[in-house]
Each structure stands twice: as C-alpha cells, then as structure tokens.
Amino acid sequence: MTIFVILLIYKFIKGTFEYEKVTRFELIIIPVYSAIMMALSLENVRSLTAAGLTIILLILGASIGFLQASKTQIKDTNKLDSHQRPILKIKRNWPYLVGWLVSFAIGISVEVFYGAHINATEISHELFEEVLKDLSTIAFFRSHNAWFIWVLNVATSFTYGACLMVRYPKIREAVRRKNKVTNTRSY
C-alpha cells in the first residue's frame, strides 16, 4: 500500500507541473458541487464557534485560491473541441501545490481543534484520500467530508477558478456550456 500511496503522490505532484486540458469539471462543477455539499453539511452545524470558523475558513480558502492561481500558465492549442470551444491547457506550478498542502494542513488542524487525536498513520491515510480525490472523479464524488472541508473547498476552488477566468478571459469560452444545435434551415 505504501508504494501505491507514493506513486499517487508522485502522479499528483508531477501533474501540477505539466500542462493539462482546462475542464468545466475543475472550474465549474467542483465549486458548484462543493457549495451544495457545504450548504447541506452546515445545515446541522449550529454553534457560534462553527459560524466563526466558517468565516475564517472562507477567508483563508479565498486567500489560498488566489495563491494557487497566481503562477498558473495557460497555453492555447489553437484547436476547437467538438462543441466549438477553444482547447486550452493549464500548468498549475508551485503555488498550486503549496496552497493544496496548506489546505490539507488546515483541514487536519480543524479536526484537532474539534478533539480528534491524529497520529502519523492517520495523517498519511488522510493524505492518501485527499490525493486520490484530486486525481479521481469517482473518489471525489464518493467522499464523505466534514463540513469544514466543504467550506474550505468552496472557497479555494471558487476563488481559483474565478481568478483564472478574470486573468485569462479565453478560459470562459473554453468552459462555457455546449452550444445548442438548432435547425438553421429556412422554409
């Protein structure tokens, strides 16, 4: 299992420094799904401490999202997909990886704040799960995160995507909805 974890971490880190196709999944679906899950999970959390922590996590998450988007590089392939959207590639670079690690550390810290006793084995297991969620769509949607993880995920993913769309307007074109096919024949 240890070798498998090391290989997953290697793939995740390597992917951070390679160009990957810009997708609606990463920039639209993840933030929207995370917002829905955050709203659902916060429904059962009704303490002043949790409310304050939510505000702090939203601010920290937004800051992390800005950091993660700060050194991204976009490459235009000058090709169009089957829906006539431009195909762009993105390389995340070091700030993305640092932001991801900070988010992971914040998640562990909040667990400890709420009384969890975490040892090195549990941290490595959490790291494995987080890397797997980042690499696998199935793992992401099957995950059962605590409310504070959803809050942090909403803030980081939304801010990251928004920053990229503002800085690189062509990304908006690349992730827009499919054009509806209409019958253009005139009778």
C-alpha positions as CSV (number, residue, x, y, z in Angstrom):
1,M,0.0,0.0,0.0
2,T,2.9,2.4,0.8
3,I,4.2,2.1,-2.7
4,F,0.8,2.8,-4.1
5,V,0.5,6.0,-2.0
6,I,3.9,7.1,-3.1
7,L,3.0,6.6,-6.7
8,L,-0.2,8.5,-6.3
9,I,1.6,11.4,-4.6
10,Y,4.2,11.4,-7.4
11,K,1.5,11.5,-10.1
12,F,-0.3,14.4,-8.3
13,I,2.9,16.4,-7.9
14,K,4.1,15.7,-11.4
15,G,0.7,16.7,-12.8
16,T,1.0,20.0,-11.1
17,F,4.0,20.9,-13.3
18,E,2.6,19.6,-16.6
19,Y,0.0,21.1,-19.0
20,E,-3.4,19.6,-18.6
21,K,-6.6,20.4,-20.5
22,V,-8.8,23.1,-18.9
23,T,-12.1,21.5,-18.0
24,R,-15.6,22.5,-16.8
25,F,-15.3,19.9,-14.2
26,E,-12.4,21.6,-12.3
27,L,-13.5,25.2,-12.8
28,I,-17.4,24.9,-12.6
29,I,-18.6,21.6,-11.4
30,I,-16.3,21.2,-8.4
31,P,-17.1,24.6,-6.9
32,V,-20.9,24.2,-7.5
33,Y,-21.0,20.7,-6.1
34,S,-18.8,21.8,-3.1
35,A,-21.2,24.8,-2.5
36,I,-24.2,22.4,-2.4
37,M,-22.4,20.0,-0.1
38,M,-21.3,22.8,2.1
39,A,-24.9,24.1,2.4
40,L,-26.2,20.7,3.2
41,S,-23.4,19.9,5.8
42,L,-23.8,23.3,7.5
43,E,-27.5,22.7,8.0
44,N,-26.7,20.5,11.0
45,V,-24.0,22.8,12.5
46,R,-25.4,25.4,14.7
47,S,-22.8,26.8,17.0
48,L,-21.2,30.2,17.3
49,T,-17.8,28.6,17.2
50,A,-18.7,26.8,13.9
51,A,-20.0,30.1,12.4
52,G,-16.8,31.9,13.3
53,L,-14.7,29.1,12.0
54,T,-16.7,29.1,8.7
55,I,-15.9,32.8,8.2
56,I,-12.3,32.2,9.0
57,L,-12.1,29.2,6.6
58,L,-13.8,31.2,3.8
59,I,-11.3,34.0,4.1
60,L,-8.3,31.5,4.4
61,G,-9.7,29.5,1.5
62,A,-10.1,32.6,-0.7
63,S,-6.5,33.5,0.1
64,I,-5.3,30.0,-0.8
65,G,-7.3,30.2,-4.1
66,F,-5.6,33.5,-5.0
67,L,-2.2,31.9,-4.2
68,Q,-3.0,28.8,-6.3
69,A,-4.0,30.8,-9.3
70,S,-1.1,33.3,-9.0
71,K,1.5,31.5,-11.2
72,T,-0.6,29.3,-13.4
73,Q,0.3,29.3,-17.1
74,I,-2.2,28.9,-19.9
75,K,-1.3,27.6,-23.3
76,D,-3.7,27.9,-26.2
77,T,-3.6,24.9,-28.5
78,N,-5.4,26.9,-31.3
79,K,-7.8,23.9,-31.7
80,L,-11.5,23.7,-31.0
81,D,-13.4,20.8,-29.3
82,S,-16.4,19.2,-30.8
83,H,-18.6,22.0,-29.3
84,Q,-16.5,24.7,-31.0
85,R,-14.9,25.8,-27.7
86,P,-11.2,26.6,-27.6
87,I,-9.0,23.9,-26.1
88,L,-6.7,25.4,-23.5
89,K,-4.1,23.8,-21.4
90,I,-3.1,24.8,-17.9
91,K,0.0,24.3,-15.8
92,R,-0.6,24.9,-12.1
93,N,3.0,25.2,-10.8
94,W,4.4,25.6,-7.2
95,P,1.8,28.0,-5.7
96,Y,-1.0,25.5,-6.5
97,L,0.9,22.7,-4.7
98,V,1.7,24.9,-1.7
99,G,-1.9,26.0,-1.5
100,W,-3.1,22.4,-1.6
101,L,-0.7,21.5,1.2
102,V,-1.8,24.5,3.3
103,S,-5.4,23.4,2.7
104,F,-4.6,19.9,3.8
105,A,-2.9,21.2,7.0
106,I,-5.8,23.5,7.8
107,G,-8.2,20.5,7.5
108,I,-6.1,18.4,9.9
109,S,-5.8,21.4,12.3
110,V,-9.6,21.9,12.4
111,E,-10.0,18.2,13.1
112,V,-7.6,18.5,16.0
113,F,-9.4,21.7,17.2
114,Y,-12.6,19.6,17.4
115,G,-10.9,17.0,19.5
116,A,-9.6,14.4,17.1
117,H,-6.4,12.6,18.1
118,I,-4.4,12.1,14.9
119,N,-1.2,10.1,14.6
120,A,1.2,9.8,11.7
121,T,-0.7,6.8,10.2
122,E,-4.0,8.7,10.2
123,I,-2.3,11.7,8.6
124,S,-0.8,9.5,5.9
125,H,-4.2,7.9,5.3
126,E,-5.9,11.4,5.1
127,L,-3.2,12.4,2.6
128,F,-3.8,9.3,0.5
129,E,-7.6,10.1,0.4
130,E,-7.1,13.7,-0.5
131,V,-4.6,12.9,-3.3
132,L,-7.0,10.2,-4.6
133,K,-9.9,12.7,-4.5
134,D,-7.8,15.2,-6.5
135,L,-6.9,12.6,-9.1
136,S,-10.2,10.7,-9.4
137,T,-13.6,12.0,-10.1
138,I,-15.2,8.9,-8.6
139,A,-13.3,9.3,-5.4
140,F,-14.2,13.0,-5.2
141,F,-17.9,12.4,-5.5
142,R,-17.9,9.4,-3.2
143,S,-16.1,11.2,-0.4
144,H,-17.8,12.0,2.9
145,N,-16.1,15.2,4.0
146,A,-16.7,17.1,7.2
147,W,-18.5,20.4,6.9
148,F,-15.3,22.4,7.3
149,I,-13.6,20.6,4.4
150,W,-16.5,21.6,2.2
151,V,-16.3,25.2,3.3
152,L,-12.5,25.3,2.6
153,N,-13.1,23.5,-0.8
154,V,-15.7,26.0,-1.8
155,A,-13.5,29.0,-1.0
156,T,-10.4,27.6,-2.7
157,S,-12.0,26.1,-5.8
158,F,-14.3,29.1,-6.4
159,T,-11.5,31.7,-6.0
160,Y,-9.0,29.7,-8.0
161,G,-11.5,29.4,-10.9
162,A,-12.7,33.0,-10.7
163,C,-9.1,34.3,-10.7
164,L,-8.2,32.2,-13.8
165,M,-11.4,33.3,-15.6
166,V,-10.6,37.0,-14.9
167,R,-7.0,36.8,-15.8
168,Y,-7.5,34.6,-18.9
169,P,-10.9,35.5,-20.4
170,K,-10.5,32.8,-23.1
171,I,-11.0,30.2,-20.2
172,R,-14.6,31.4,-20.0
173,E,-15.0,30.4,-23.7
174,A,-13.3,27.0,-23.0
175,V,-15.7,26.1,-20.2
176,R,-18.9,27.6,-21.4
177,R,-21.9,25.4,-21.9
178,K,-22.3,23.5,-25.2
179,N,-24.0,25.4,-27.9
180,K,-27.4,24.0,-28.6
181,V,-27.8,22.6,-32.1
182,T,-30.6,24.4,-33.8
183,N,-32.1,23.8,-37.2
184,T,-31.0,26.7,-39.3
185,R,-32.8,25.7,-42.5
186,S,-35.3,28.2,-43.6
187,Y,-38.6,27.1,-45.3
